[in-house]
Amino acid sequence: MKSKSNGGKRIREWGIRLMMKKSRNLATAAVARKLVVAIWYALNGLMPEILEEEKEFHQKMRNIANAIKENGVKSLNYSSIKNFIDSNVDKIMTAQFYRHNLRA
């Protein structure tokens, strides 16, 4: 989470948001877990599938956010449309990961 590289910007931002809500130790463990999961997918040749799904989910959440507009997003307790999209895509991707692993 201390990295200055742009390669891990999204996961770093997610980790910092989590650290503000929870604790530093929990956020560090969560970021480490996300990295381990990404490595597992990459080693098993599944990374492109996951990245394509994530792009699709981002587009769908963006369409929803555009439909309900800024006021609708704020009424759902999100600070911005970007926060709404990122938060929900993270939830969907986590659910997809668990669903995939339960079948295995």
Kinemage of the C-alpha trace (Angstrom):
@kinemage 1
@onewidth
@group {chain A} dominant
@subgroup {mainchain}
@vectorlist {calphas} color= white
{ca met a 1} P 0.000 0.000 0.000
{ca lys a 2} L 3.049 2.259 0.189
{ca ser a 3} L 3.998 1.664 -3.463
{ca lys a 4} L 4.302 4.735 -5.681
{ca ser a 5} L 3.926 2.794 -8.943
{ca asn a 6} L 0.792 3.332 -11.031
{ca gly a 7} L 0.523 -0.418 -11.654
{ca gly a 8} L -1.093 -1.047 -8.281
{ca lys a 9} L -2.989 2.220 -8.005
{ca arg a 10} L -6.465 0.686 -7.898
{ca ile a 11} L -5.694 -1.921 -5.245
{ca arg a 12} L -3.741 0.660 -3.221
{ca glu a 13} L -6.695 3.072 -3.271
{ca trp a 14} L -9.029 0.238 -2.281
{ca gly a 15} L -6.686 -0.703 0.588
{ca ile a 16} L -6.500 2.884 1.833
{ca arg a 17} L -10.311 3.217 1.764
{ca leu a 18} L -10.578 -0.034 3.728
{ca met a 19} L -7.940 1.149 6.204
{ca met a 20} L -10.015 4.291 6.875
{ca lys a 21} L -13.081 2.146 7.640
{ca lys a 22} L -11.426 -0.722 9.514
{ca ser a 23} L -7.824 -0.989 10.697
{ca arg a 24} L -4.356 -0.925 9.153
{ca asn a 25} L -3.749 -4.622 9.902
{ca leu a 26} L -7.050 -5.736 8.402
{ca ala a 27} L -6.499 -3.595 5.280
{ca thr a 28} L -2.969 -4.942 4.837
{ca ala a 29} L -4.199 -8.524 5.132
{ca ala a 30} L -7.046 -7.837 2.670
{ca val a 31} L -4.676 -6.303 0.097
{ca ala a 32} L -2.287 -9.237 0.510
{ca arg a 33} L -5.167 -11.652 -0.004
{ca lys a 34} L -6.261 -9.861 -3.189
{ca leu a 35} L -2.716 -10.086 -4.515
{ca val a 36} L -2.481 -13.798 -3.697
{ca val a 37} L -5.812 -14.443 -5.444
{ca ala a 38} L -4.630 -12.518 -8.525
{ca ile a 39} L -1.401 -14.534 -8.583
{ca trp a 40} L -3.351 -17.795 -8.236
{ca tyr a 41} L -5.563 -16.843 -11.187
{ca ala a 42} L -2.526 -15.822 -13.254
{ca leu a 43} L -0.707 -19.096 -12.497
{ca asn a 44} L -3.786 -21.082 -13.474
{ca gly a 45} L -4.260 -19.164 -16.716
{ca leu a 46} L -7.560 -17.597 -15.679
{ca met a 47} L -6.560 -13.936 -15.452
{ca pro a 48} L -7.820 -12.759 -18.879
{ca glu a 49} L -11.296 -14.183 -18.144
{ca ile a 50} L -11.458 -12.363 -14.807
{ca leu a 51} L -10.272 -9.076 -16.340
{ca glu a 52} L -12.911 -9.295 -19.090
{ca glu a 53} L -15.632 -9.934 -16.514
{ca glu a 54} L -14.428 -6.969 -14.483
{ca lys a 55} L -14.612 -4.681 -17.536
{ca glu a 56} L -18.171 -5.849 -18.205
{ca phe a 57} L -19.198 -5.238 -14.582
{ca his a 58} L -17.637 -1.761 -14.667
{ca gln a 59} L -19.628 -0.883 -17.779
{ca lys a 60} L -22.874 -2.229 -16.303
{ca met a 61} L -22.362 -0.327 -13.038
{ca arg a 62} L -21.522 2.828 -15.013
{ca asn a 63} L -24.807 2.426 -16.929
{ca ile a 64} L -26.707 2.020 -13.634
{ca ala a 65} L -24.979 5.064 -12.138
{ca asn a 66} L -25.821 7.137 -15.209
{ca ala a 67} L -29.455 6.039 -14.966
{ca ile a 68} L -29.843 6.983 -11.292
{ca lys a 69} L -27.607 10.072 -11.585
{ca glu a 70} L -25.482 11.726 -8.897
{ca asn a 71} L -28.382 12.371 -6.502
{ca gly a 72} L -29.496 8.734 -6.646
{ca val a 73} L -25.969 7.528 -5.939
{ca lys a 74} L -25.662 9.901 -2.975
{ca ser a 75} L -29.052 8.763 -1.631
{ca leu a 76} L -27.530 5.255 -1.500
{ca asn a 77} L -24.766 6.641 0.781
{ca tyr a 78} L -21.976 6.732 -1.814
{ca ser a 79} L -19.838 9.856 -1.968
{ca ser a 80} L -19.547 9.828 -5.763
{ca ile a 81} L -20.417 7.874 -8.878
{ca lys a 82} L -16.834 6.533 -8.997
{ca asn a 83} L -17.139 5.290 -5.407
{ca phe a 84} L -20.483 3.647 -6.265
{ca ile a 85} L -19.010 1.862 -9.298
{ca asp a 86} L -15.769 0.739 -7.602
{ca ser a 87} L -17.501 -0.478 -4.454
{ca asn a 88} L -20.092 -2.519 -6.306
{ca val a 89} L -17.638 -3.990 -8.820
{ca asp a 90} L -15.431 -5.101 -5.895
{ca lys a 91} L -18.444 -6.801 -4.289
{ca ile a 92} L -19.404 -8.534 -7.541
{ca met a 93} L -15.858 -9.695 -8.265
{ca thr a 94} L -15.525 -11.073 -4.723
{ca ala a 95} L -18.823 -12.942 -5.111
{ca gln a 96} L -17.690 -14.301 -8.495
{ca phe a 97} L -14.432 -15.505 -6.953
{ca tyr a 98} L -16.225 -17.354 -4.134
{ca arg a 99} L -18.792 -18.836 -6.521
{ca his a 100} L -15.988 -20.098 -8.772
{ca asn a 101} L -14.083 -21.636 -5.848
{ca leu a 102} L -17.155 -23.308 -4.352
{ca arg a 103} L -17.679 -25.198 -7.614
{ca ala a 104} L -14.076 -26.424 -7.662
